[in-house]
Amino acid sequence: MNNVTIKDVAARAGVSPATASRVMSGNAATSQESRDAVERAARELDFRPNLQARALRSTRSDTIGLLVSDVRNPFFADLAHTVEQAALAAGYVTLLGNANERADQQNRYLDTLIARRVDGVIVAPQGNDTGTVQQLVDRQIPTVFVDRVIPGIRVPSVTTDSRTGIRQTVAHLAALGHTRVGYIAGPQSVSTGRERFDAWQDAVADSTLSRDPDLVVFGDFQAASGSAGVTTLLGLDEPPTAIFAADSLMAVGAIAILNKLGLRVGVDIALVAFDDIEWFSLLEPALSVVAHSVEDMGHTAVDLLRDVIDGGTPDSVRLPSELIVRSSSATPIRPDGRAASSRPVAPFPEQ
């Protein structure tokens, strides 16, 4: 009896099991060199495909699920578009779910995707709620994490190394003379919120910036918490001369309240955001950002998922981040420690 498997063929050919599987199934998305090596190895090993297993695999739905954290967040909107287009080019239709930064809503969508028998799922998980996410793994549904992860659940992921961009931000603001910089952190129940906060603390500890704990406020990656964070920071006896918001939606909320208070971004107070979205560069002044490629993240997530669907075990990917300096943070503060403008912080409107 011939017990040669596709993994044996892949090892003989010097390619991954996923590549060997694609060649044997007639998928054109392989190089001629790989096809020749796999076909030669299959002949040498007298490999006979498991027709019963192939029949089961033919029941694929040609659909994948994508669960984003908040469809209103421009970062996740761009990510959804990139994933949908990359999946479509690979022959998959995408079913989109919006967790709205809530674990219960996430789990409802994941239950539906499981019931729909999608071929795989790309998910930006909410917090550390592992219940329904673990079901994906237990049911052997190909799964990839994007942007966020859940500790203890071992699936391939594509995330961002935020430390470089955050260290560049701290160095940039310190070089301009800022010492009191407010930080609007994301929720600590989410991996990106924790990682960015840890990176911020480490960078501040190695800089001339104040370590005053009152300069840190916690939000929830939604706009209202950005506005609330600015309100708290500017209400301090010694308010910051610069603010860093840990994601784009909280930066939008920060801009809204600063405009309401009549404070000029880039003049009265410096502002930097994590995540670049297209219209940030079109603001007046243009917003300084810690950027990472949403296009690379989306395409990589689809590539990883296709590899898992084909039986592969790809490694996780960490993408780089970098500070892009624009007008919102480019003005040095005055020698007396105030922002470039002499205008005092405006009183808060009556609630």
N, C-alpha and C positions, 0 to 999 in steps of 0.2 A: 504493500500500500504506500502511495506517495504522500508523505506528510510534509512536503516542502511548503512553506508559507511565503507570503509576500514580503515578510521581514527578511527571510533567507535570501530572496531574490535581491532585495534592496542592499543587503550587506555585500553580496557578491558583486553587484554593480557599482557599489560605492556611492549610493544616493540614499535619500531619506525614504522611509516607508511610504510617506505621502506622495513623493515623486514617482516611486515605483507603481503605486496604486493608480495614479493618473495615467501613466503610460499604458498599463494593462487594460484600463477602461477606455482607452482611445481618446483621452482628453488632449486637445491640441496645445494646451498651455504648458508645454515642456520643450526643452531644447532638443535638437536633433542628436546631440552627443548623449544626452540622458536617455533618449528613446533607444538609441543603438545599444547602449550599455545594458539597459534593463532587458531588452529583447534577447540579447546574447546570453545574459545570466539566466533568463527563463528557459532558454533552450538547453543550456549546459546542465541545469538542475532538473530538467524535465518537469517544470512547474505547471500544474493544472489548476486553473482558477476554481474556487468553490462556487459552483453554480447555484447552490441553495442560498449561500450567503449573498451572492450577487443579486438573486431574486429579491431577497429581503431589502437590500439596499436600493433596489429600483423603486421602492415605495416612497422615496424622498418626495417631499412636497415642493421643493425648489423655493421655499420661503425661509427667511430668518427673522428672528425677533430682535428689535433694538429698543432697549429701555433707557431713556435719558432721565436725568435728575430733575430738570425743570425746562420745559420746552420754551418758556418765556426768556430764559437766559440765552443771550445771543451766542455764547460759546457753544451751548448744546444744540442750538438751532443750526449753527454751521456744521457741527459734528454730525447731526442727523442727515443733513444734505450730503455730506461727503460719503458717509457710510452707505446711504441709499443709492447714490450714483455708482460707487465702486461695486456694491453687491449686484446691482442691475447689470453692470458690464460683465459680471461673472455668472450671470444666469439666474440670480435670485431676486425675488420680490421681498421687500422689507415691510414688516408689520411694526409700527411705531407705538410705543407706550410712553406716557409721561408720569413719572413718579411724584412730581410736585414736591420733591424733598421730603416725602413721607414714606415710611417703611410699609404701612398698611396698604397704601396705594400701589407701591412697588409689588407687593406680594399678590395683589389682585391681578395685576397685569401678567405676572409670571405664571400664575395658575392658568390663566387663559392661554398663554403661549404654549405651556405644556400640553393643554388639552387640544390645541390646534396641531400638535405634532410637527412643530417647526423643525427644520433641519439643524438649527443651532441658534444660539442667543448671544448677543453682545449687550452687556449690562454695565451701567454706572451705578454700583450698589449704594443703597442708603444705609448709613450707619453700620452697626455690627449685627443687624438682625439677619441671622443665617438660615432661618427656617426654610423658606421657599427657595432661596438660592441653593441651599444644600440639596434640595430635591432635584435640581437640575443635574448636579453632580451624581447623586445616587441613581438617577434614571439614565445616566450616561448620555445626557443630551449635551452635545458639544457647546461649550460655554467659554466666553472670553470676557474679562473685565476691561473696561475702558475708563481712563482718567482716575478711577478710584478702585480700591481693593477691599476685601474683607480678610483680616488676619485669620489664618488657620484653614482657609479654603484654597486649595491648591489648583488653580486654573491659570492658563496663560493670561497675561495682562499687558496692556500698553498704557504707561503712565508718564508723568513728567518729573524730571529731576529739578525741583524748584529751587534748590539751594544756590545754584550759581546766580540766577537772576535776582534772588532776594539779597544775596551778599553784594551784588553790584548796586542794588538800590540803596542799601545802607551806606556803602562807600560814597556813592554819588551825593546823597543828602548831607552826609558828614562833611564832604569836601566843600559844599556850598555854605557851611557854617551853621547848619542846623544841629541842635543838641536835643531838643524836645520834639520827638516825632511820634505821632499817634499811630497805632496799628489797630485796624478793624479786622479781627480774626474771624475765620469761618468756624462752624460748629465742630467741637472736638469729638463728636460721635462719628465724624466722617474722616476717612484717611487723608484726604487732601487738606482738610482743616487742621488736622494734627501735624502733618508734615510741614505745612507752611508756617505754622506757629513755632514749631521746633526750630526750623531754619531761621526764622526771624529772631528768636531769642539767642541763638548761637551767634548770629551775625552782629547783633547789638552788643553782646558780651565782649566781642573782639573789636569794638569800635569806640568812638568818643561820644556816642549817643547816650542819653540818660536811660537808666534801667528802671525808672519810676514805674511801678506796676499799674498805676492809674492811667498810664498812657496806652494801655491795652484794654480794648473792649471786645466783646464777643458778639458776633452776628450769626445769621443762619443762611448765608449765601443768597439772600433775597434783598430787594431794594430797600424795603422799609427798615431793615436792620442797619443798612448803611447810613440812612438818615438819622436813626436813633444813635448810632455810634458817634457821628459828628456832633450831635447835640450834647452828648455826654462829655466828649473831649473838649469842646469849646467852653463848656461850663466849669472846667477846672480853674482853680485859682491862678495857675500858670499854664495856660492852654498851649498846645503844640503849635509850631510854626510850619509843620508839614504833616501830612497824613498819608498812610499807605493802606489801601483797601485790598483785602485778600481775594477778591474776585470781581468780575465785571459788573454784576448786578448790584453789589454793595457799593461799588464806585458810582454807579448811576444814582443811587439814593444819596450818596455823599454830595455829588454835584448839585442835586435838586435842592438840598437844604442849604448848601453854601450860597446858591443863587438866591434863595428866599431870604437869607440873612444879609444879602447885599455884599458878600465877600467875593473878591475877584480871585479866581483860581490862577495861580502862577504869579500873582502880585501880592495879594494879602496873605495867601497861604498856598503852599505847594501841595500837589496831589499826585500820587502814583497809584496805578491799579495793576493787579495781577490779572492776566488775560488781555489779549489785544482783540478788539473787534473792529470791523471796517470803519465805522463812523467815529471811533475815538480819534483817529487822525484828522477828521474833518471838523472837530470842535474848535471853538475859539475861546481860549487857546487849545491847541492840540494836546491830548492827554499822554503823558509819559506812562509806559506800561512795561511789565514783565511779560514778554511774549513767548509763546511756544506754538508750534505749527499744528493747528487743528486738522489741516489737510493730511499731514503725515500721520497724525493719530488715527483718523478715520480709515485711511487706506491700510495702515498697519493692522488695525483691529480686524478688518475684513480678511486680510491675508492670513492672520493667525487663525481666524475661525475656519477658513477654507481648509487650512492644514489640519486642524483638529477633526473636521468633518471627514477628511480623507484618511483618518487614522493616525495622523502624526502627533507628536508631543513637542510642539515648538517652545522655545525659551521665551520668557517675558522680555519686553522691550521698554527701556527708559529713554525718553526723548529729552533733549536739552532745552533750557530756558535762557533768555538773555534780556537785559534791560535795554529798552529803546527810549532814549531821552528826547522829550519834546518840550514845548513851551510851558507846560503846566508845572514843571519842576526845575526849570533851567535858571531861575533868577536867584543869585546869592542873597542871603539875609543881611540886614544892616549890622554894623559893628555893635550896636546896642542890644543885639539879640532878637530884634523884632523882624518880621517879614519885610520884604522890600518896601511895601507901602507903610506909611505912618498911620493909616486908618486903624482905630481900635476895633476889637471884636464887637460886632453889633449886638445889642441886647436881644434876647430871645422873645419872639412874639408871644402874646398871651395865648395859652392853650384853651 
